[in-house]
């Protein structure tokens, strides 16, 4: 019998452990497909921007006609249901649009010409009444003149003679493109109204699936309805604003109240920037027309009060929440289109944004595919 001090039972040996392979660090995969797609989109957007800038004299009137045609779509549908031929209906609508432009031009031309004739007196009055604002600028100009005289030798100064085309030729050069753009606008508007049903049918039939066709029909109809409602409401609001501004500034004694009313009507189509420019114009007109600056500020102050009431109460009440857009997006849209196409771009910024917003909302709609109302 083995004692406790006897040999111990052999323990089972552990299996020899194999060395573990070293794990290599995982390198993050670069989504080259996504990067290539993003780069392609960026290059395409830059190319489109260059094309929009280079062909602005053609694209701007065509785009304006497209927006006006979409806006007049519901009215054109009603006239067509009355049995009016398509060509006659388009001619009547184009004539009405031209009549609106003509009336606005006549309303602005006479008082605007009077203010232009008084330009020298206006300049003198502004210098006298705004002298406290001009003194810092005059000091800067004197400092620039001193620095220029100090660093220039005074010898060998070159006499520069500015030569340019005659005034008549300059006016003709400036007016000729505008006349061409007006003709392109009215021609595009007429043919768009004549062929709008065919154009809508072509867009819908471009899709093969029935559900896609119904979706396209709903998107086109929704965008047309939104633009029509937006423009009709904004035009009514701006008309009320223009009449109120004309009556108010006329009541306090400012000359040419019709001019300021029409300008207020037009400027209010450009959010943010339009009211600021209008307030500045009324400030200068008030300073020139009244004896003291305290009274001269009254037209601009009253305009800002009327505009705030319109923007905070009337517009949300009539438009509702469907057309609520982030103010930053609205501002950036106006800045971009104004930078690209000038004042006309600023006027088209809001319609383009409304059309894009309506298109995006209709596409993202999760409702069942249905026919438009």
SVG drawing of the C-alpha trace seen along z (x, -y; Angstrom):
<svg xmlns="http://www.w3.org/2000/svg" viewBox="-68 -123 77 125">
<polyline fill="none" stroke="black" stroke-width="0.4" points="0.0,0.0 1.4,-3.3 2.1,-5.9 1.4,-9.6 5.1,-10.1 5.0,-7.8 5.2,-8.9 2.5,-11.2 0.2,-10.5 1.5,-12.1 -0.7,-15.1 -1.9,-15.3 0.3,-17.5 -1.3,-20.5 -1.3,-20.5 1.3,-22.7 -0.3,-26.0 0.3,-27.2 1.3,-30.8 -1.6,-33.0 -1.2,-34.9 -0.9,-38.6 -4.1,-40.4 -3.5,-43.1 -5.2,-46.4 -8.3,-46.9 -8.0,-49.6 -11.2,-51.6 -12.6,-51.1 -12.9,-54.3 -16.3,-54.5 -14.8,-55.3 -18.2,-54.8 -19.9,-57.3 -17.0,-59.8 -17.1,-59.4 -20.8,-60.0 -20.5,-63.1 -17.7,-64.5 -19.7,-63.9 -22.7,-65.8 -20.5,-68.7 -18.9,-68.9 -22.4,-68.8 -23.7,-71.6 -20.7,-73.8 -21.2,-73.1 -24.9,-74.0 -23.9,-77.2 -21.6,-78.2 -24.3,-77.5 -26.9,-79.5 -24.5,-82.4 -23.4,-82.3 -26.9,-81.9 -28.7,-84.1 -30.1,-86.4 -32.0,-83.4 -32.6,-81.3 -34.0,-84.1 -37.0,-85.1 -37.8,-81.5 -37.7,-80.6 -39.8,-83.6 -42.3,-82.6 -42.4,-79.1 -43.1,-80.3 -45.8,-82.7 -47.3,-79.9 -47.5,-77.6 -49.1,-80.3 -51.7,-81.0 -52.4,-77.3 -55.6,-77.1 -57.0,-80.2 -56.2,-78.7 -58.0,-75.4 -61.1,-77.3 -61.1,-79.3 -60.7,-76.0 -63.7,-74.5 -65.8,-77.4 -65.1,-76.3 -62.6,-79.1 -60.1,-77.9 -56.6,-77.3 -54.9,-79.8 -57.4,-82.5 -57.1,-81.8 -53.3,-82.0 -53.5,-85.3 -55.9,-86.8 -53.7,-85.8 -50.5,-87.1 -52.3,-90.3 -53.4,-90.7 -49.9,-90.1 -48.6,-92.7 -51.3,-95.1 -50.2,-94.7 -46.6,-95.5 -47.7,-98.5 -49.9,-100.0 -47.0,-99.6 -44.6,-101.2 -46.9,-104.2 -47.6,-104.6 -43.9,-104.7 -42.6,-106.7 -44.1,-110.2 -43.3,-110.5 -39.9,-108.8 -39.0,-111.2 -39.9,-114.1 -37.6,-112.8 -34.8,-112.2 -35.1,-115.8 -34.7,-117.0 -31.5,-115.0 -29.2,-118.0 -31.4,-119.6 -31.8,-116.2 -28.1,-115.8 -27.6,-119.2 -30.4,-118.7 -28.9,-115.3 -25.5,-116.8 -26.9,-119.6 -29.1,-117.4 -26.8,-114.4 -23.6,-116.3 -23.1,-114.7 -22.9,-111.3 -20.7,-112.6 -18.0,-114.1 -16.4,-110.8 -16.3,-109.9 -14.8,-113.3 -12.1,-112.7 -11.2,-109.4 -11.1,-111.0 -8.8,-113.7 -6.5,-111.1 -6.4,-109.2 -5.5,-112.4 -2.7,-113.2 -1.3,-109.7 -1.6,-109.8 0.2,-113.2 3.0,-111.9 3.8,-108.7 3.4,-110.2 6.4,-112.0 4.2,-114.5 6.3,-114.3 5.4,-112.4 1.7,-112.4 -0.3,-111.0 -3.4,-112.8 -6.0,-110.2 -8.8,-111.0 -11.9,-108.9 -13.5,-108.1 -16.6,-106.2 -19.4,-105.7 -22.0,-108.5 -25.0,-108.6 -27.5,-107.4 -25.3,-104.4 -25.0,-103.5 -28.7,-103.7 -29.3,-101.6 -26.8,-99.0 -28.4,-98.7 -32.0,-98.7 -31.6,-96.2 -31.0,-93.1 -33.9,-94.1 -36.2,-94.3 -35.1,-90.8 -35.6,-89.4 -39.1,-90.8 -39.9,-89.2 -38.5,-85.9 -40.6,-86.1 -43.9,-86.8 -43.2,-84.3 -42.3,-81.5 -45.3,-82.3 -47.7,-82.2 -46.4,-78.8 -46.3,-77.4 -49.9,-78.2 -50.8,-76.8 -48.9,-73.5 -49.2,-73.0 -51.5,-70.0 -49.2,-68.3 -46.2,-69.1 -48.0,-67.7 -48.9,-64.6 -45.3,-64.1 -44.0,-64.3 -46.5,-61.8 -46.0,-59.4 -42.2,-59.5 -42.8,-56.9 -43.7,-53.3 -45.3,-52.1 -48.9,-53.2 -48.1,-54.2 -45.2,-56.3 -47.4,-58.0 -50.0,-58.8 -47.3,-60.1 -45.9,-62.4 -49.4,-63.7 -50.0,-64.4 -46.6,-66.2 -47.2,-68.4 -50.7,-69.3 -49.6,-70.0 -46.7,-72.2 -49.0,-74.1 -51.7,-74.5 -49.1,-75.7 -47.6,-78.3 -51.0,-79.6 -52.1,-79.9 -48.8,-81.4 -48.7,-84.1 -52.4,-85.0 -52.1,-85.3 -48.8,-87.3 -50.1,-89.6 -53.2,-90.3 -51.1,-91.0 -48.7,-93.2 -51.5,-95.1 -53.0,-95.8 -49.6,-96.8 -49.0,-99.1 -52.3,-100.9 -51.8,-101.3 -48.3,-102.7 -49.5,-105.1 -52.3,-106.4 -50.1,-106.7 -47.2,-108.6 -49.6,-110.8 -51.4,-111.6 -48.2,-112.9 -47.3,-115.0 -44.8,-113.0 -44.8,-113.8 -45.7,-111.1 -47.5,-108.7 -48.5,-106.5 -44.8,-106.0 -44.1,-104.8 -47.2,-102.5 -46.2,-100.8 -42.6,-100.5 -43.7,-98.9 -45.9,-96.5 -43.0,-95.4 -40.3,-95.3 -42.4,-93.1 -42.0,-90.3 -38.4,-90.0 -38.4,-88.8 -36.0,-90.4 -34.0,-92.5 -36.9,-94.2 -38.4,-95.8 -34.9,-96.9 -34.3,-98.7 -37.8,-100.2 -37.2,-101.6 -33.9,-103.1 -35.6,-104.8 -38.4,-106.2 -35.8,-107.5 -34.0,-109.4 -37.3,-110.7 -38.5,-111.8 -35.2,-113.6 -35.3,-115.5 -39.0,-116.4 -39.3,-117.5 -37.4,-120.2 -36.1,-118.2 -34.6,-114.7 -37.0,-113.8 -40.0,-114.2 -38.1,-112.8 -37.7,-109.5 -41.5,-109.2 -42.2,-107.6 -39.6,-104.9 -40.8,-104.2 -44.4,-104.0 -43.5,-101.7 -41.6,-99.3 -44.6,-99.3 -47.0,-98.4 -44.6,-95.8 -44.1,-94.1 -47.9,-93.9 -48.2,-92.3 -45.4,-89.9 -46.3,-88.8 -50.1,-88.7 -51.6,-88.9 -49.2,-86.7 -49.2,-83.7 -53.0,-84.0 -53.5,-83.7 -50.7,-81.4 -50.8,-79.0 -48.0,-76.6 -47.6,-74.9 -45.3,-77.7 -43.3,-78.0 -39.6,-77.7 -36.5,-78.2 -35.6,-81.9 -32.0,-81.1 -32.8,-79.0 -35.0,-81.9 -32.2,-84.4 -29.5,-82.3 -31.7,-81.6 -32.2,-85.3 -28.5,-86.0 -27.6,-83.2 -30.0,-84.1 -29.4,-87.9 -25.6,-87.2 -26.2,-85.0 -28.8,-87.1 -29.0,-90.4 -32.4,-92.1 -34.3,-89.7 -32.8,-86.8 -33.9,-88.3 -37.5,-88.5 -37.3,-84.9 -35.8,-83.5 -39.1,-83.1 -41.0,-81.4 -38.1,-79.0 -37.9,-78.2 -41.7,-77.7 -41.6,-75.4 -38.7,-73.4 -40.3,-73.1 -43.6,-72.0 -41.8,-69.4 -39.8,-68.1 -42.9,-67.8 -44.9,-66.0 -42.1,-63.5 -41.6,-62.8 -45.3,-62.3 -46.0,-58.9 -49.7,-58.9 -51.1,-56.3 -50.8,-57.1 -53.9,-59.0 -55.2,-61.1 -54.8,-64.9 -57.8,-66.9"/>
</svg>
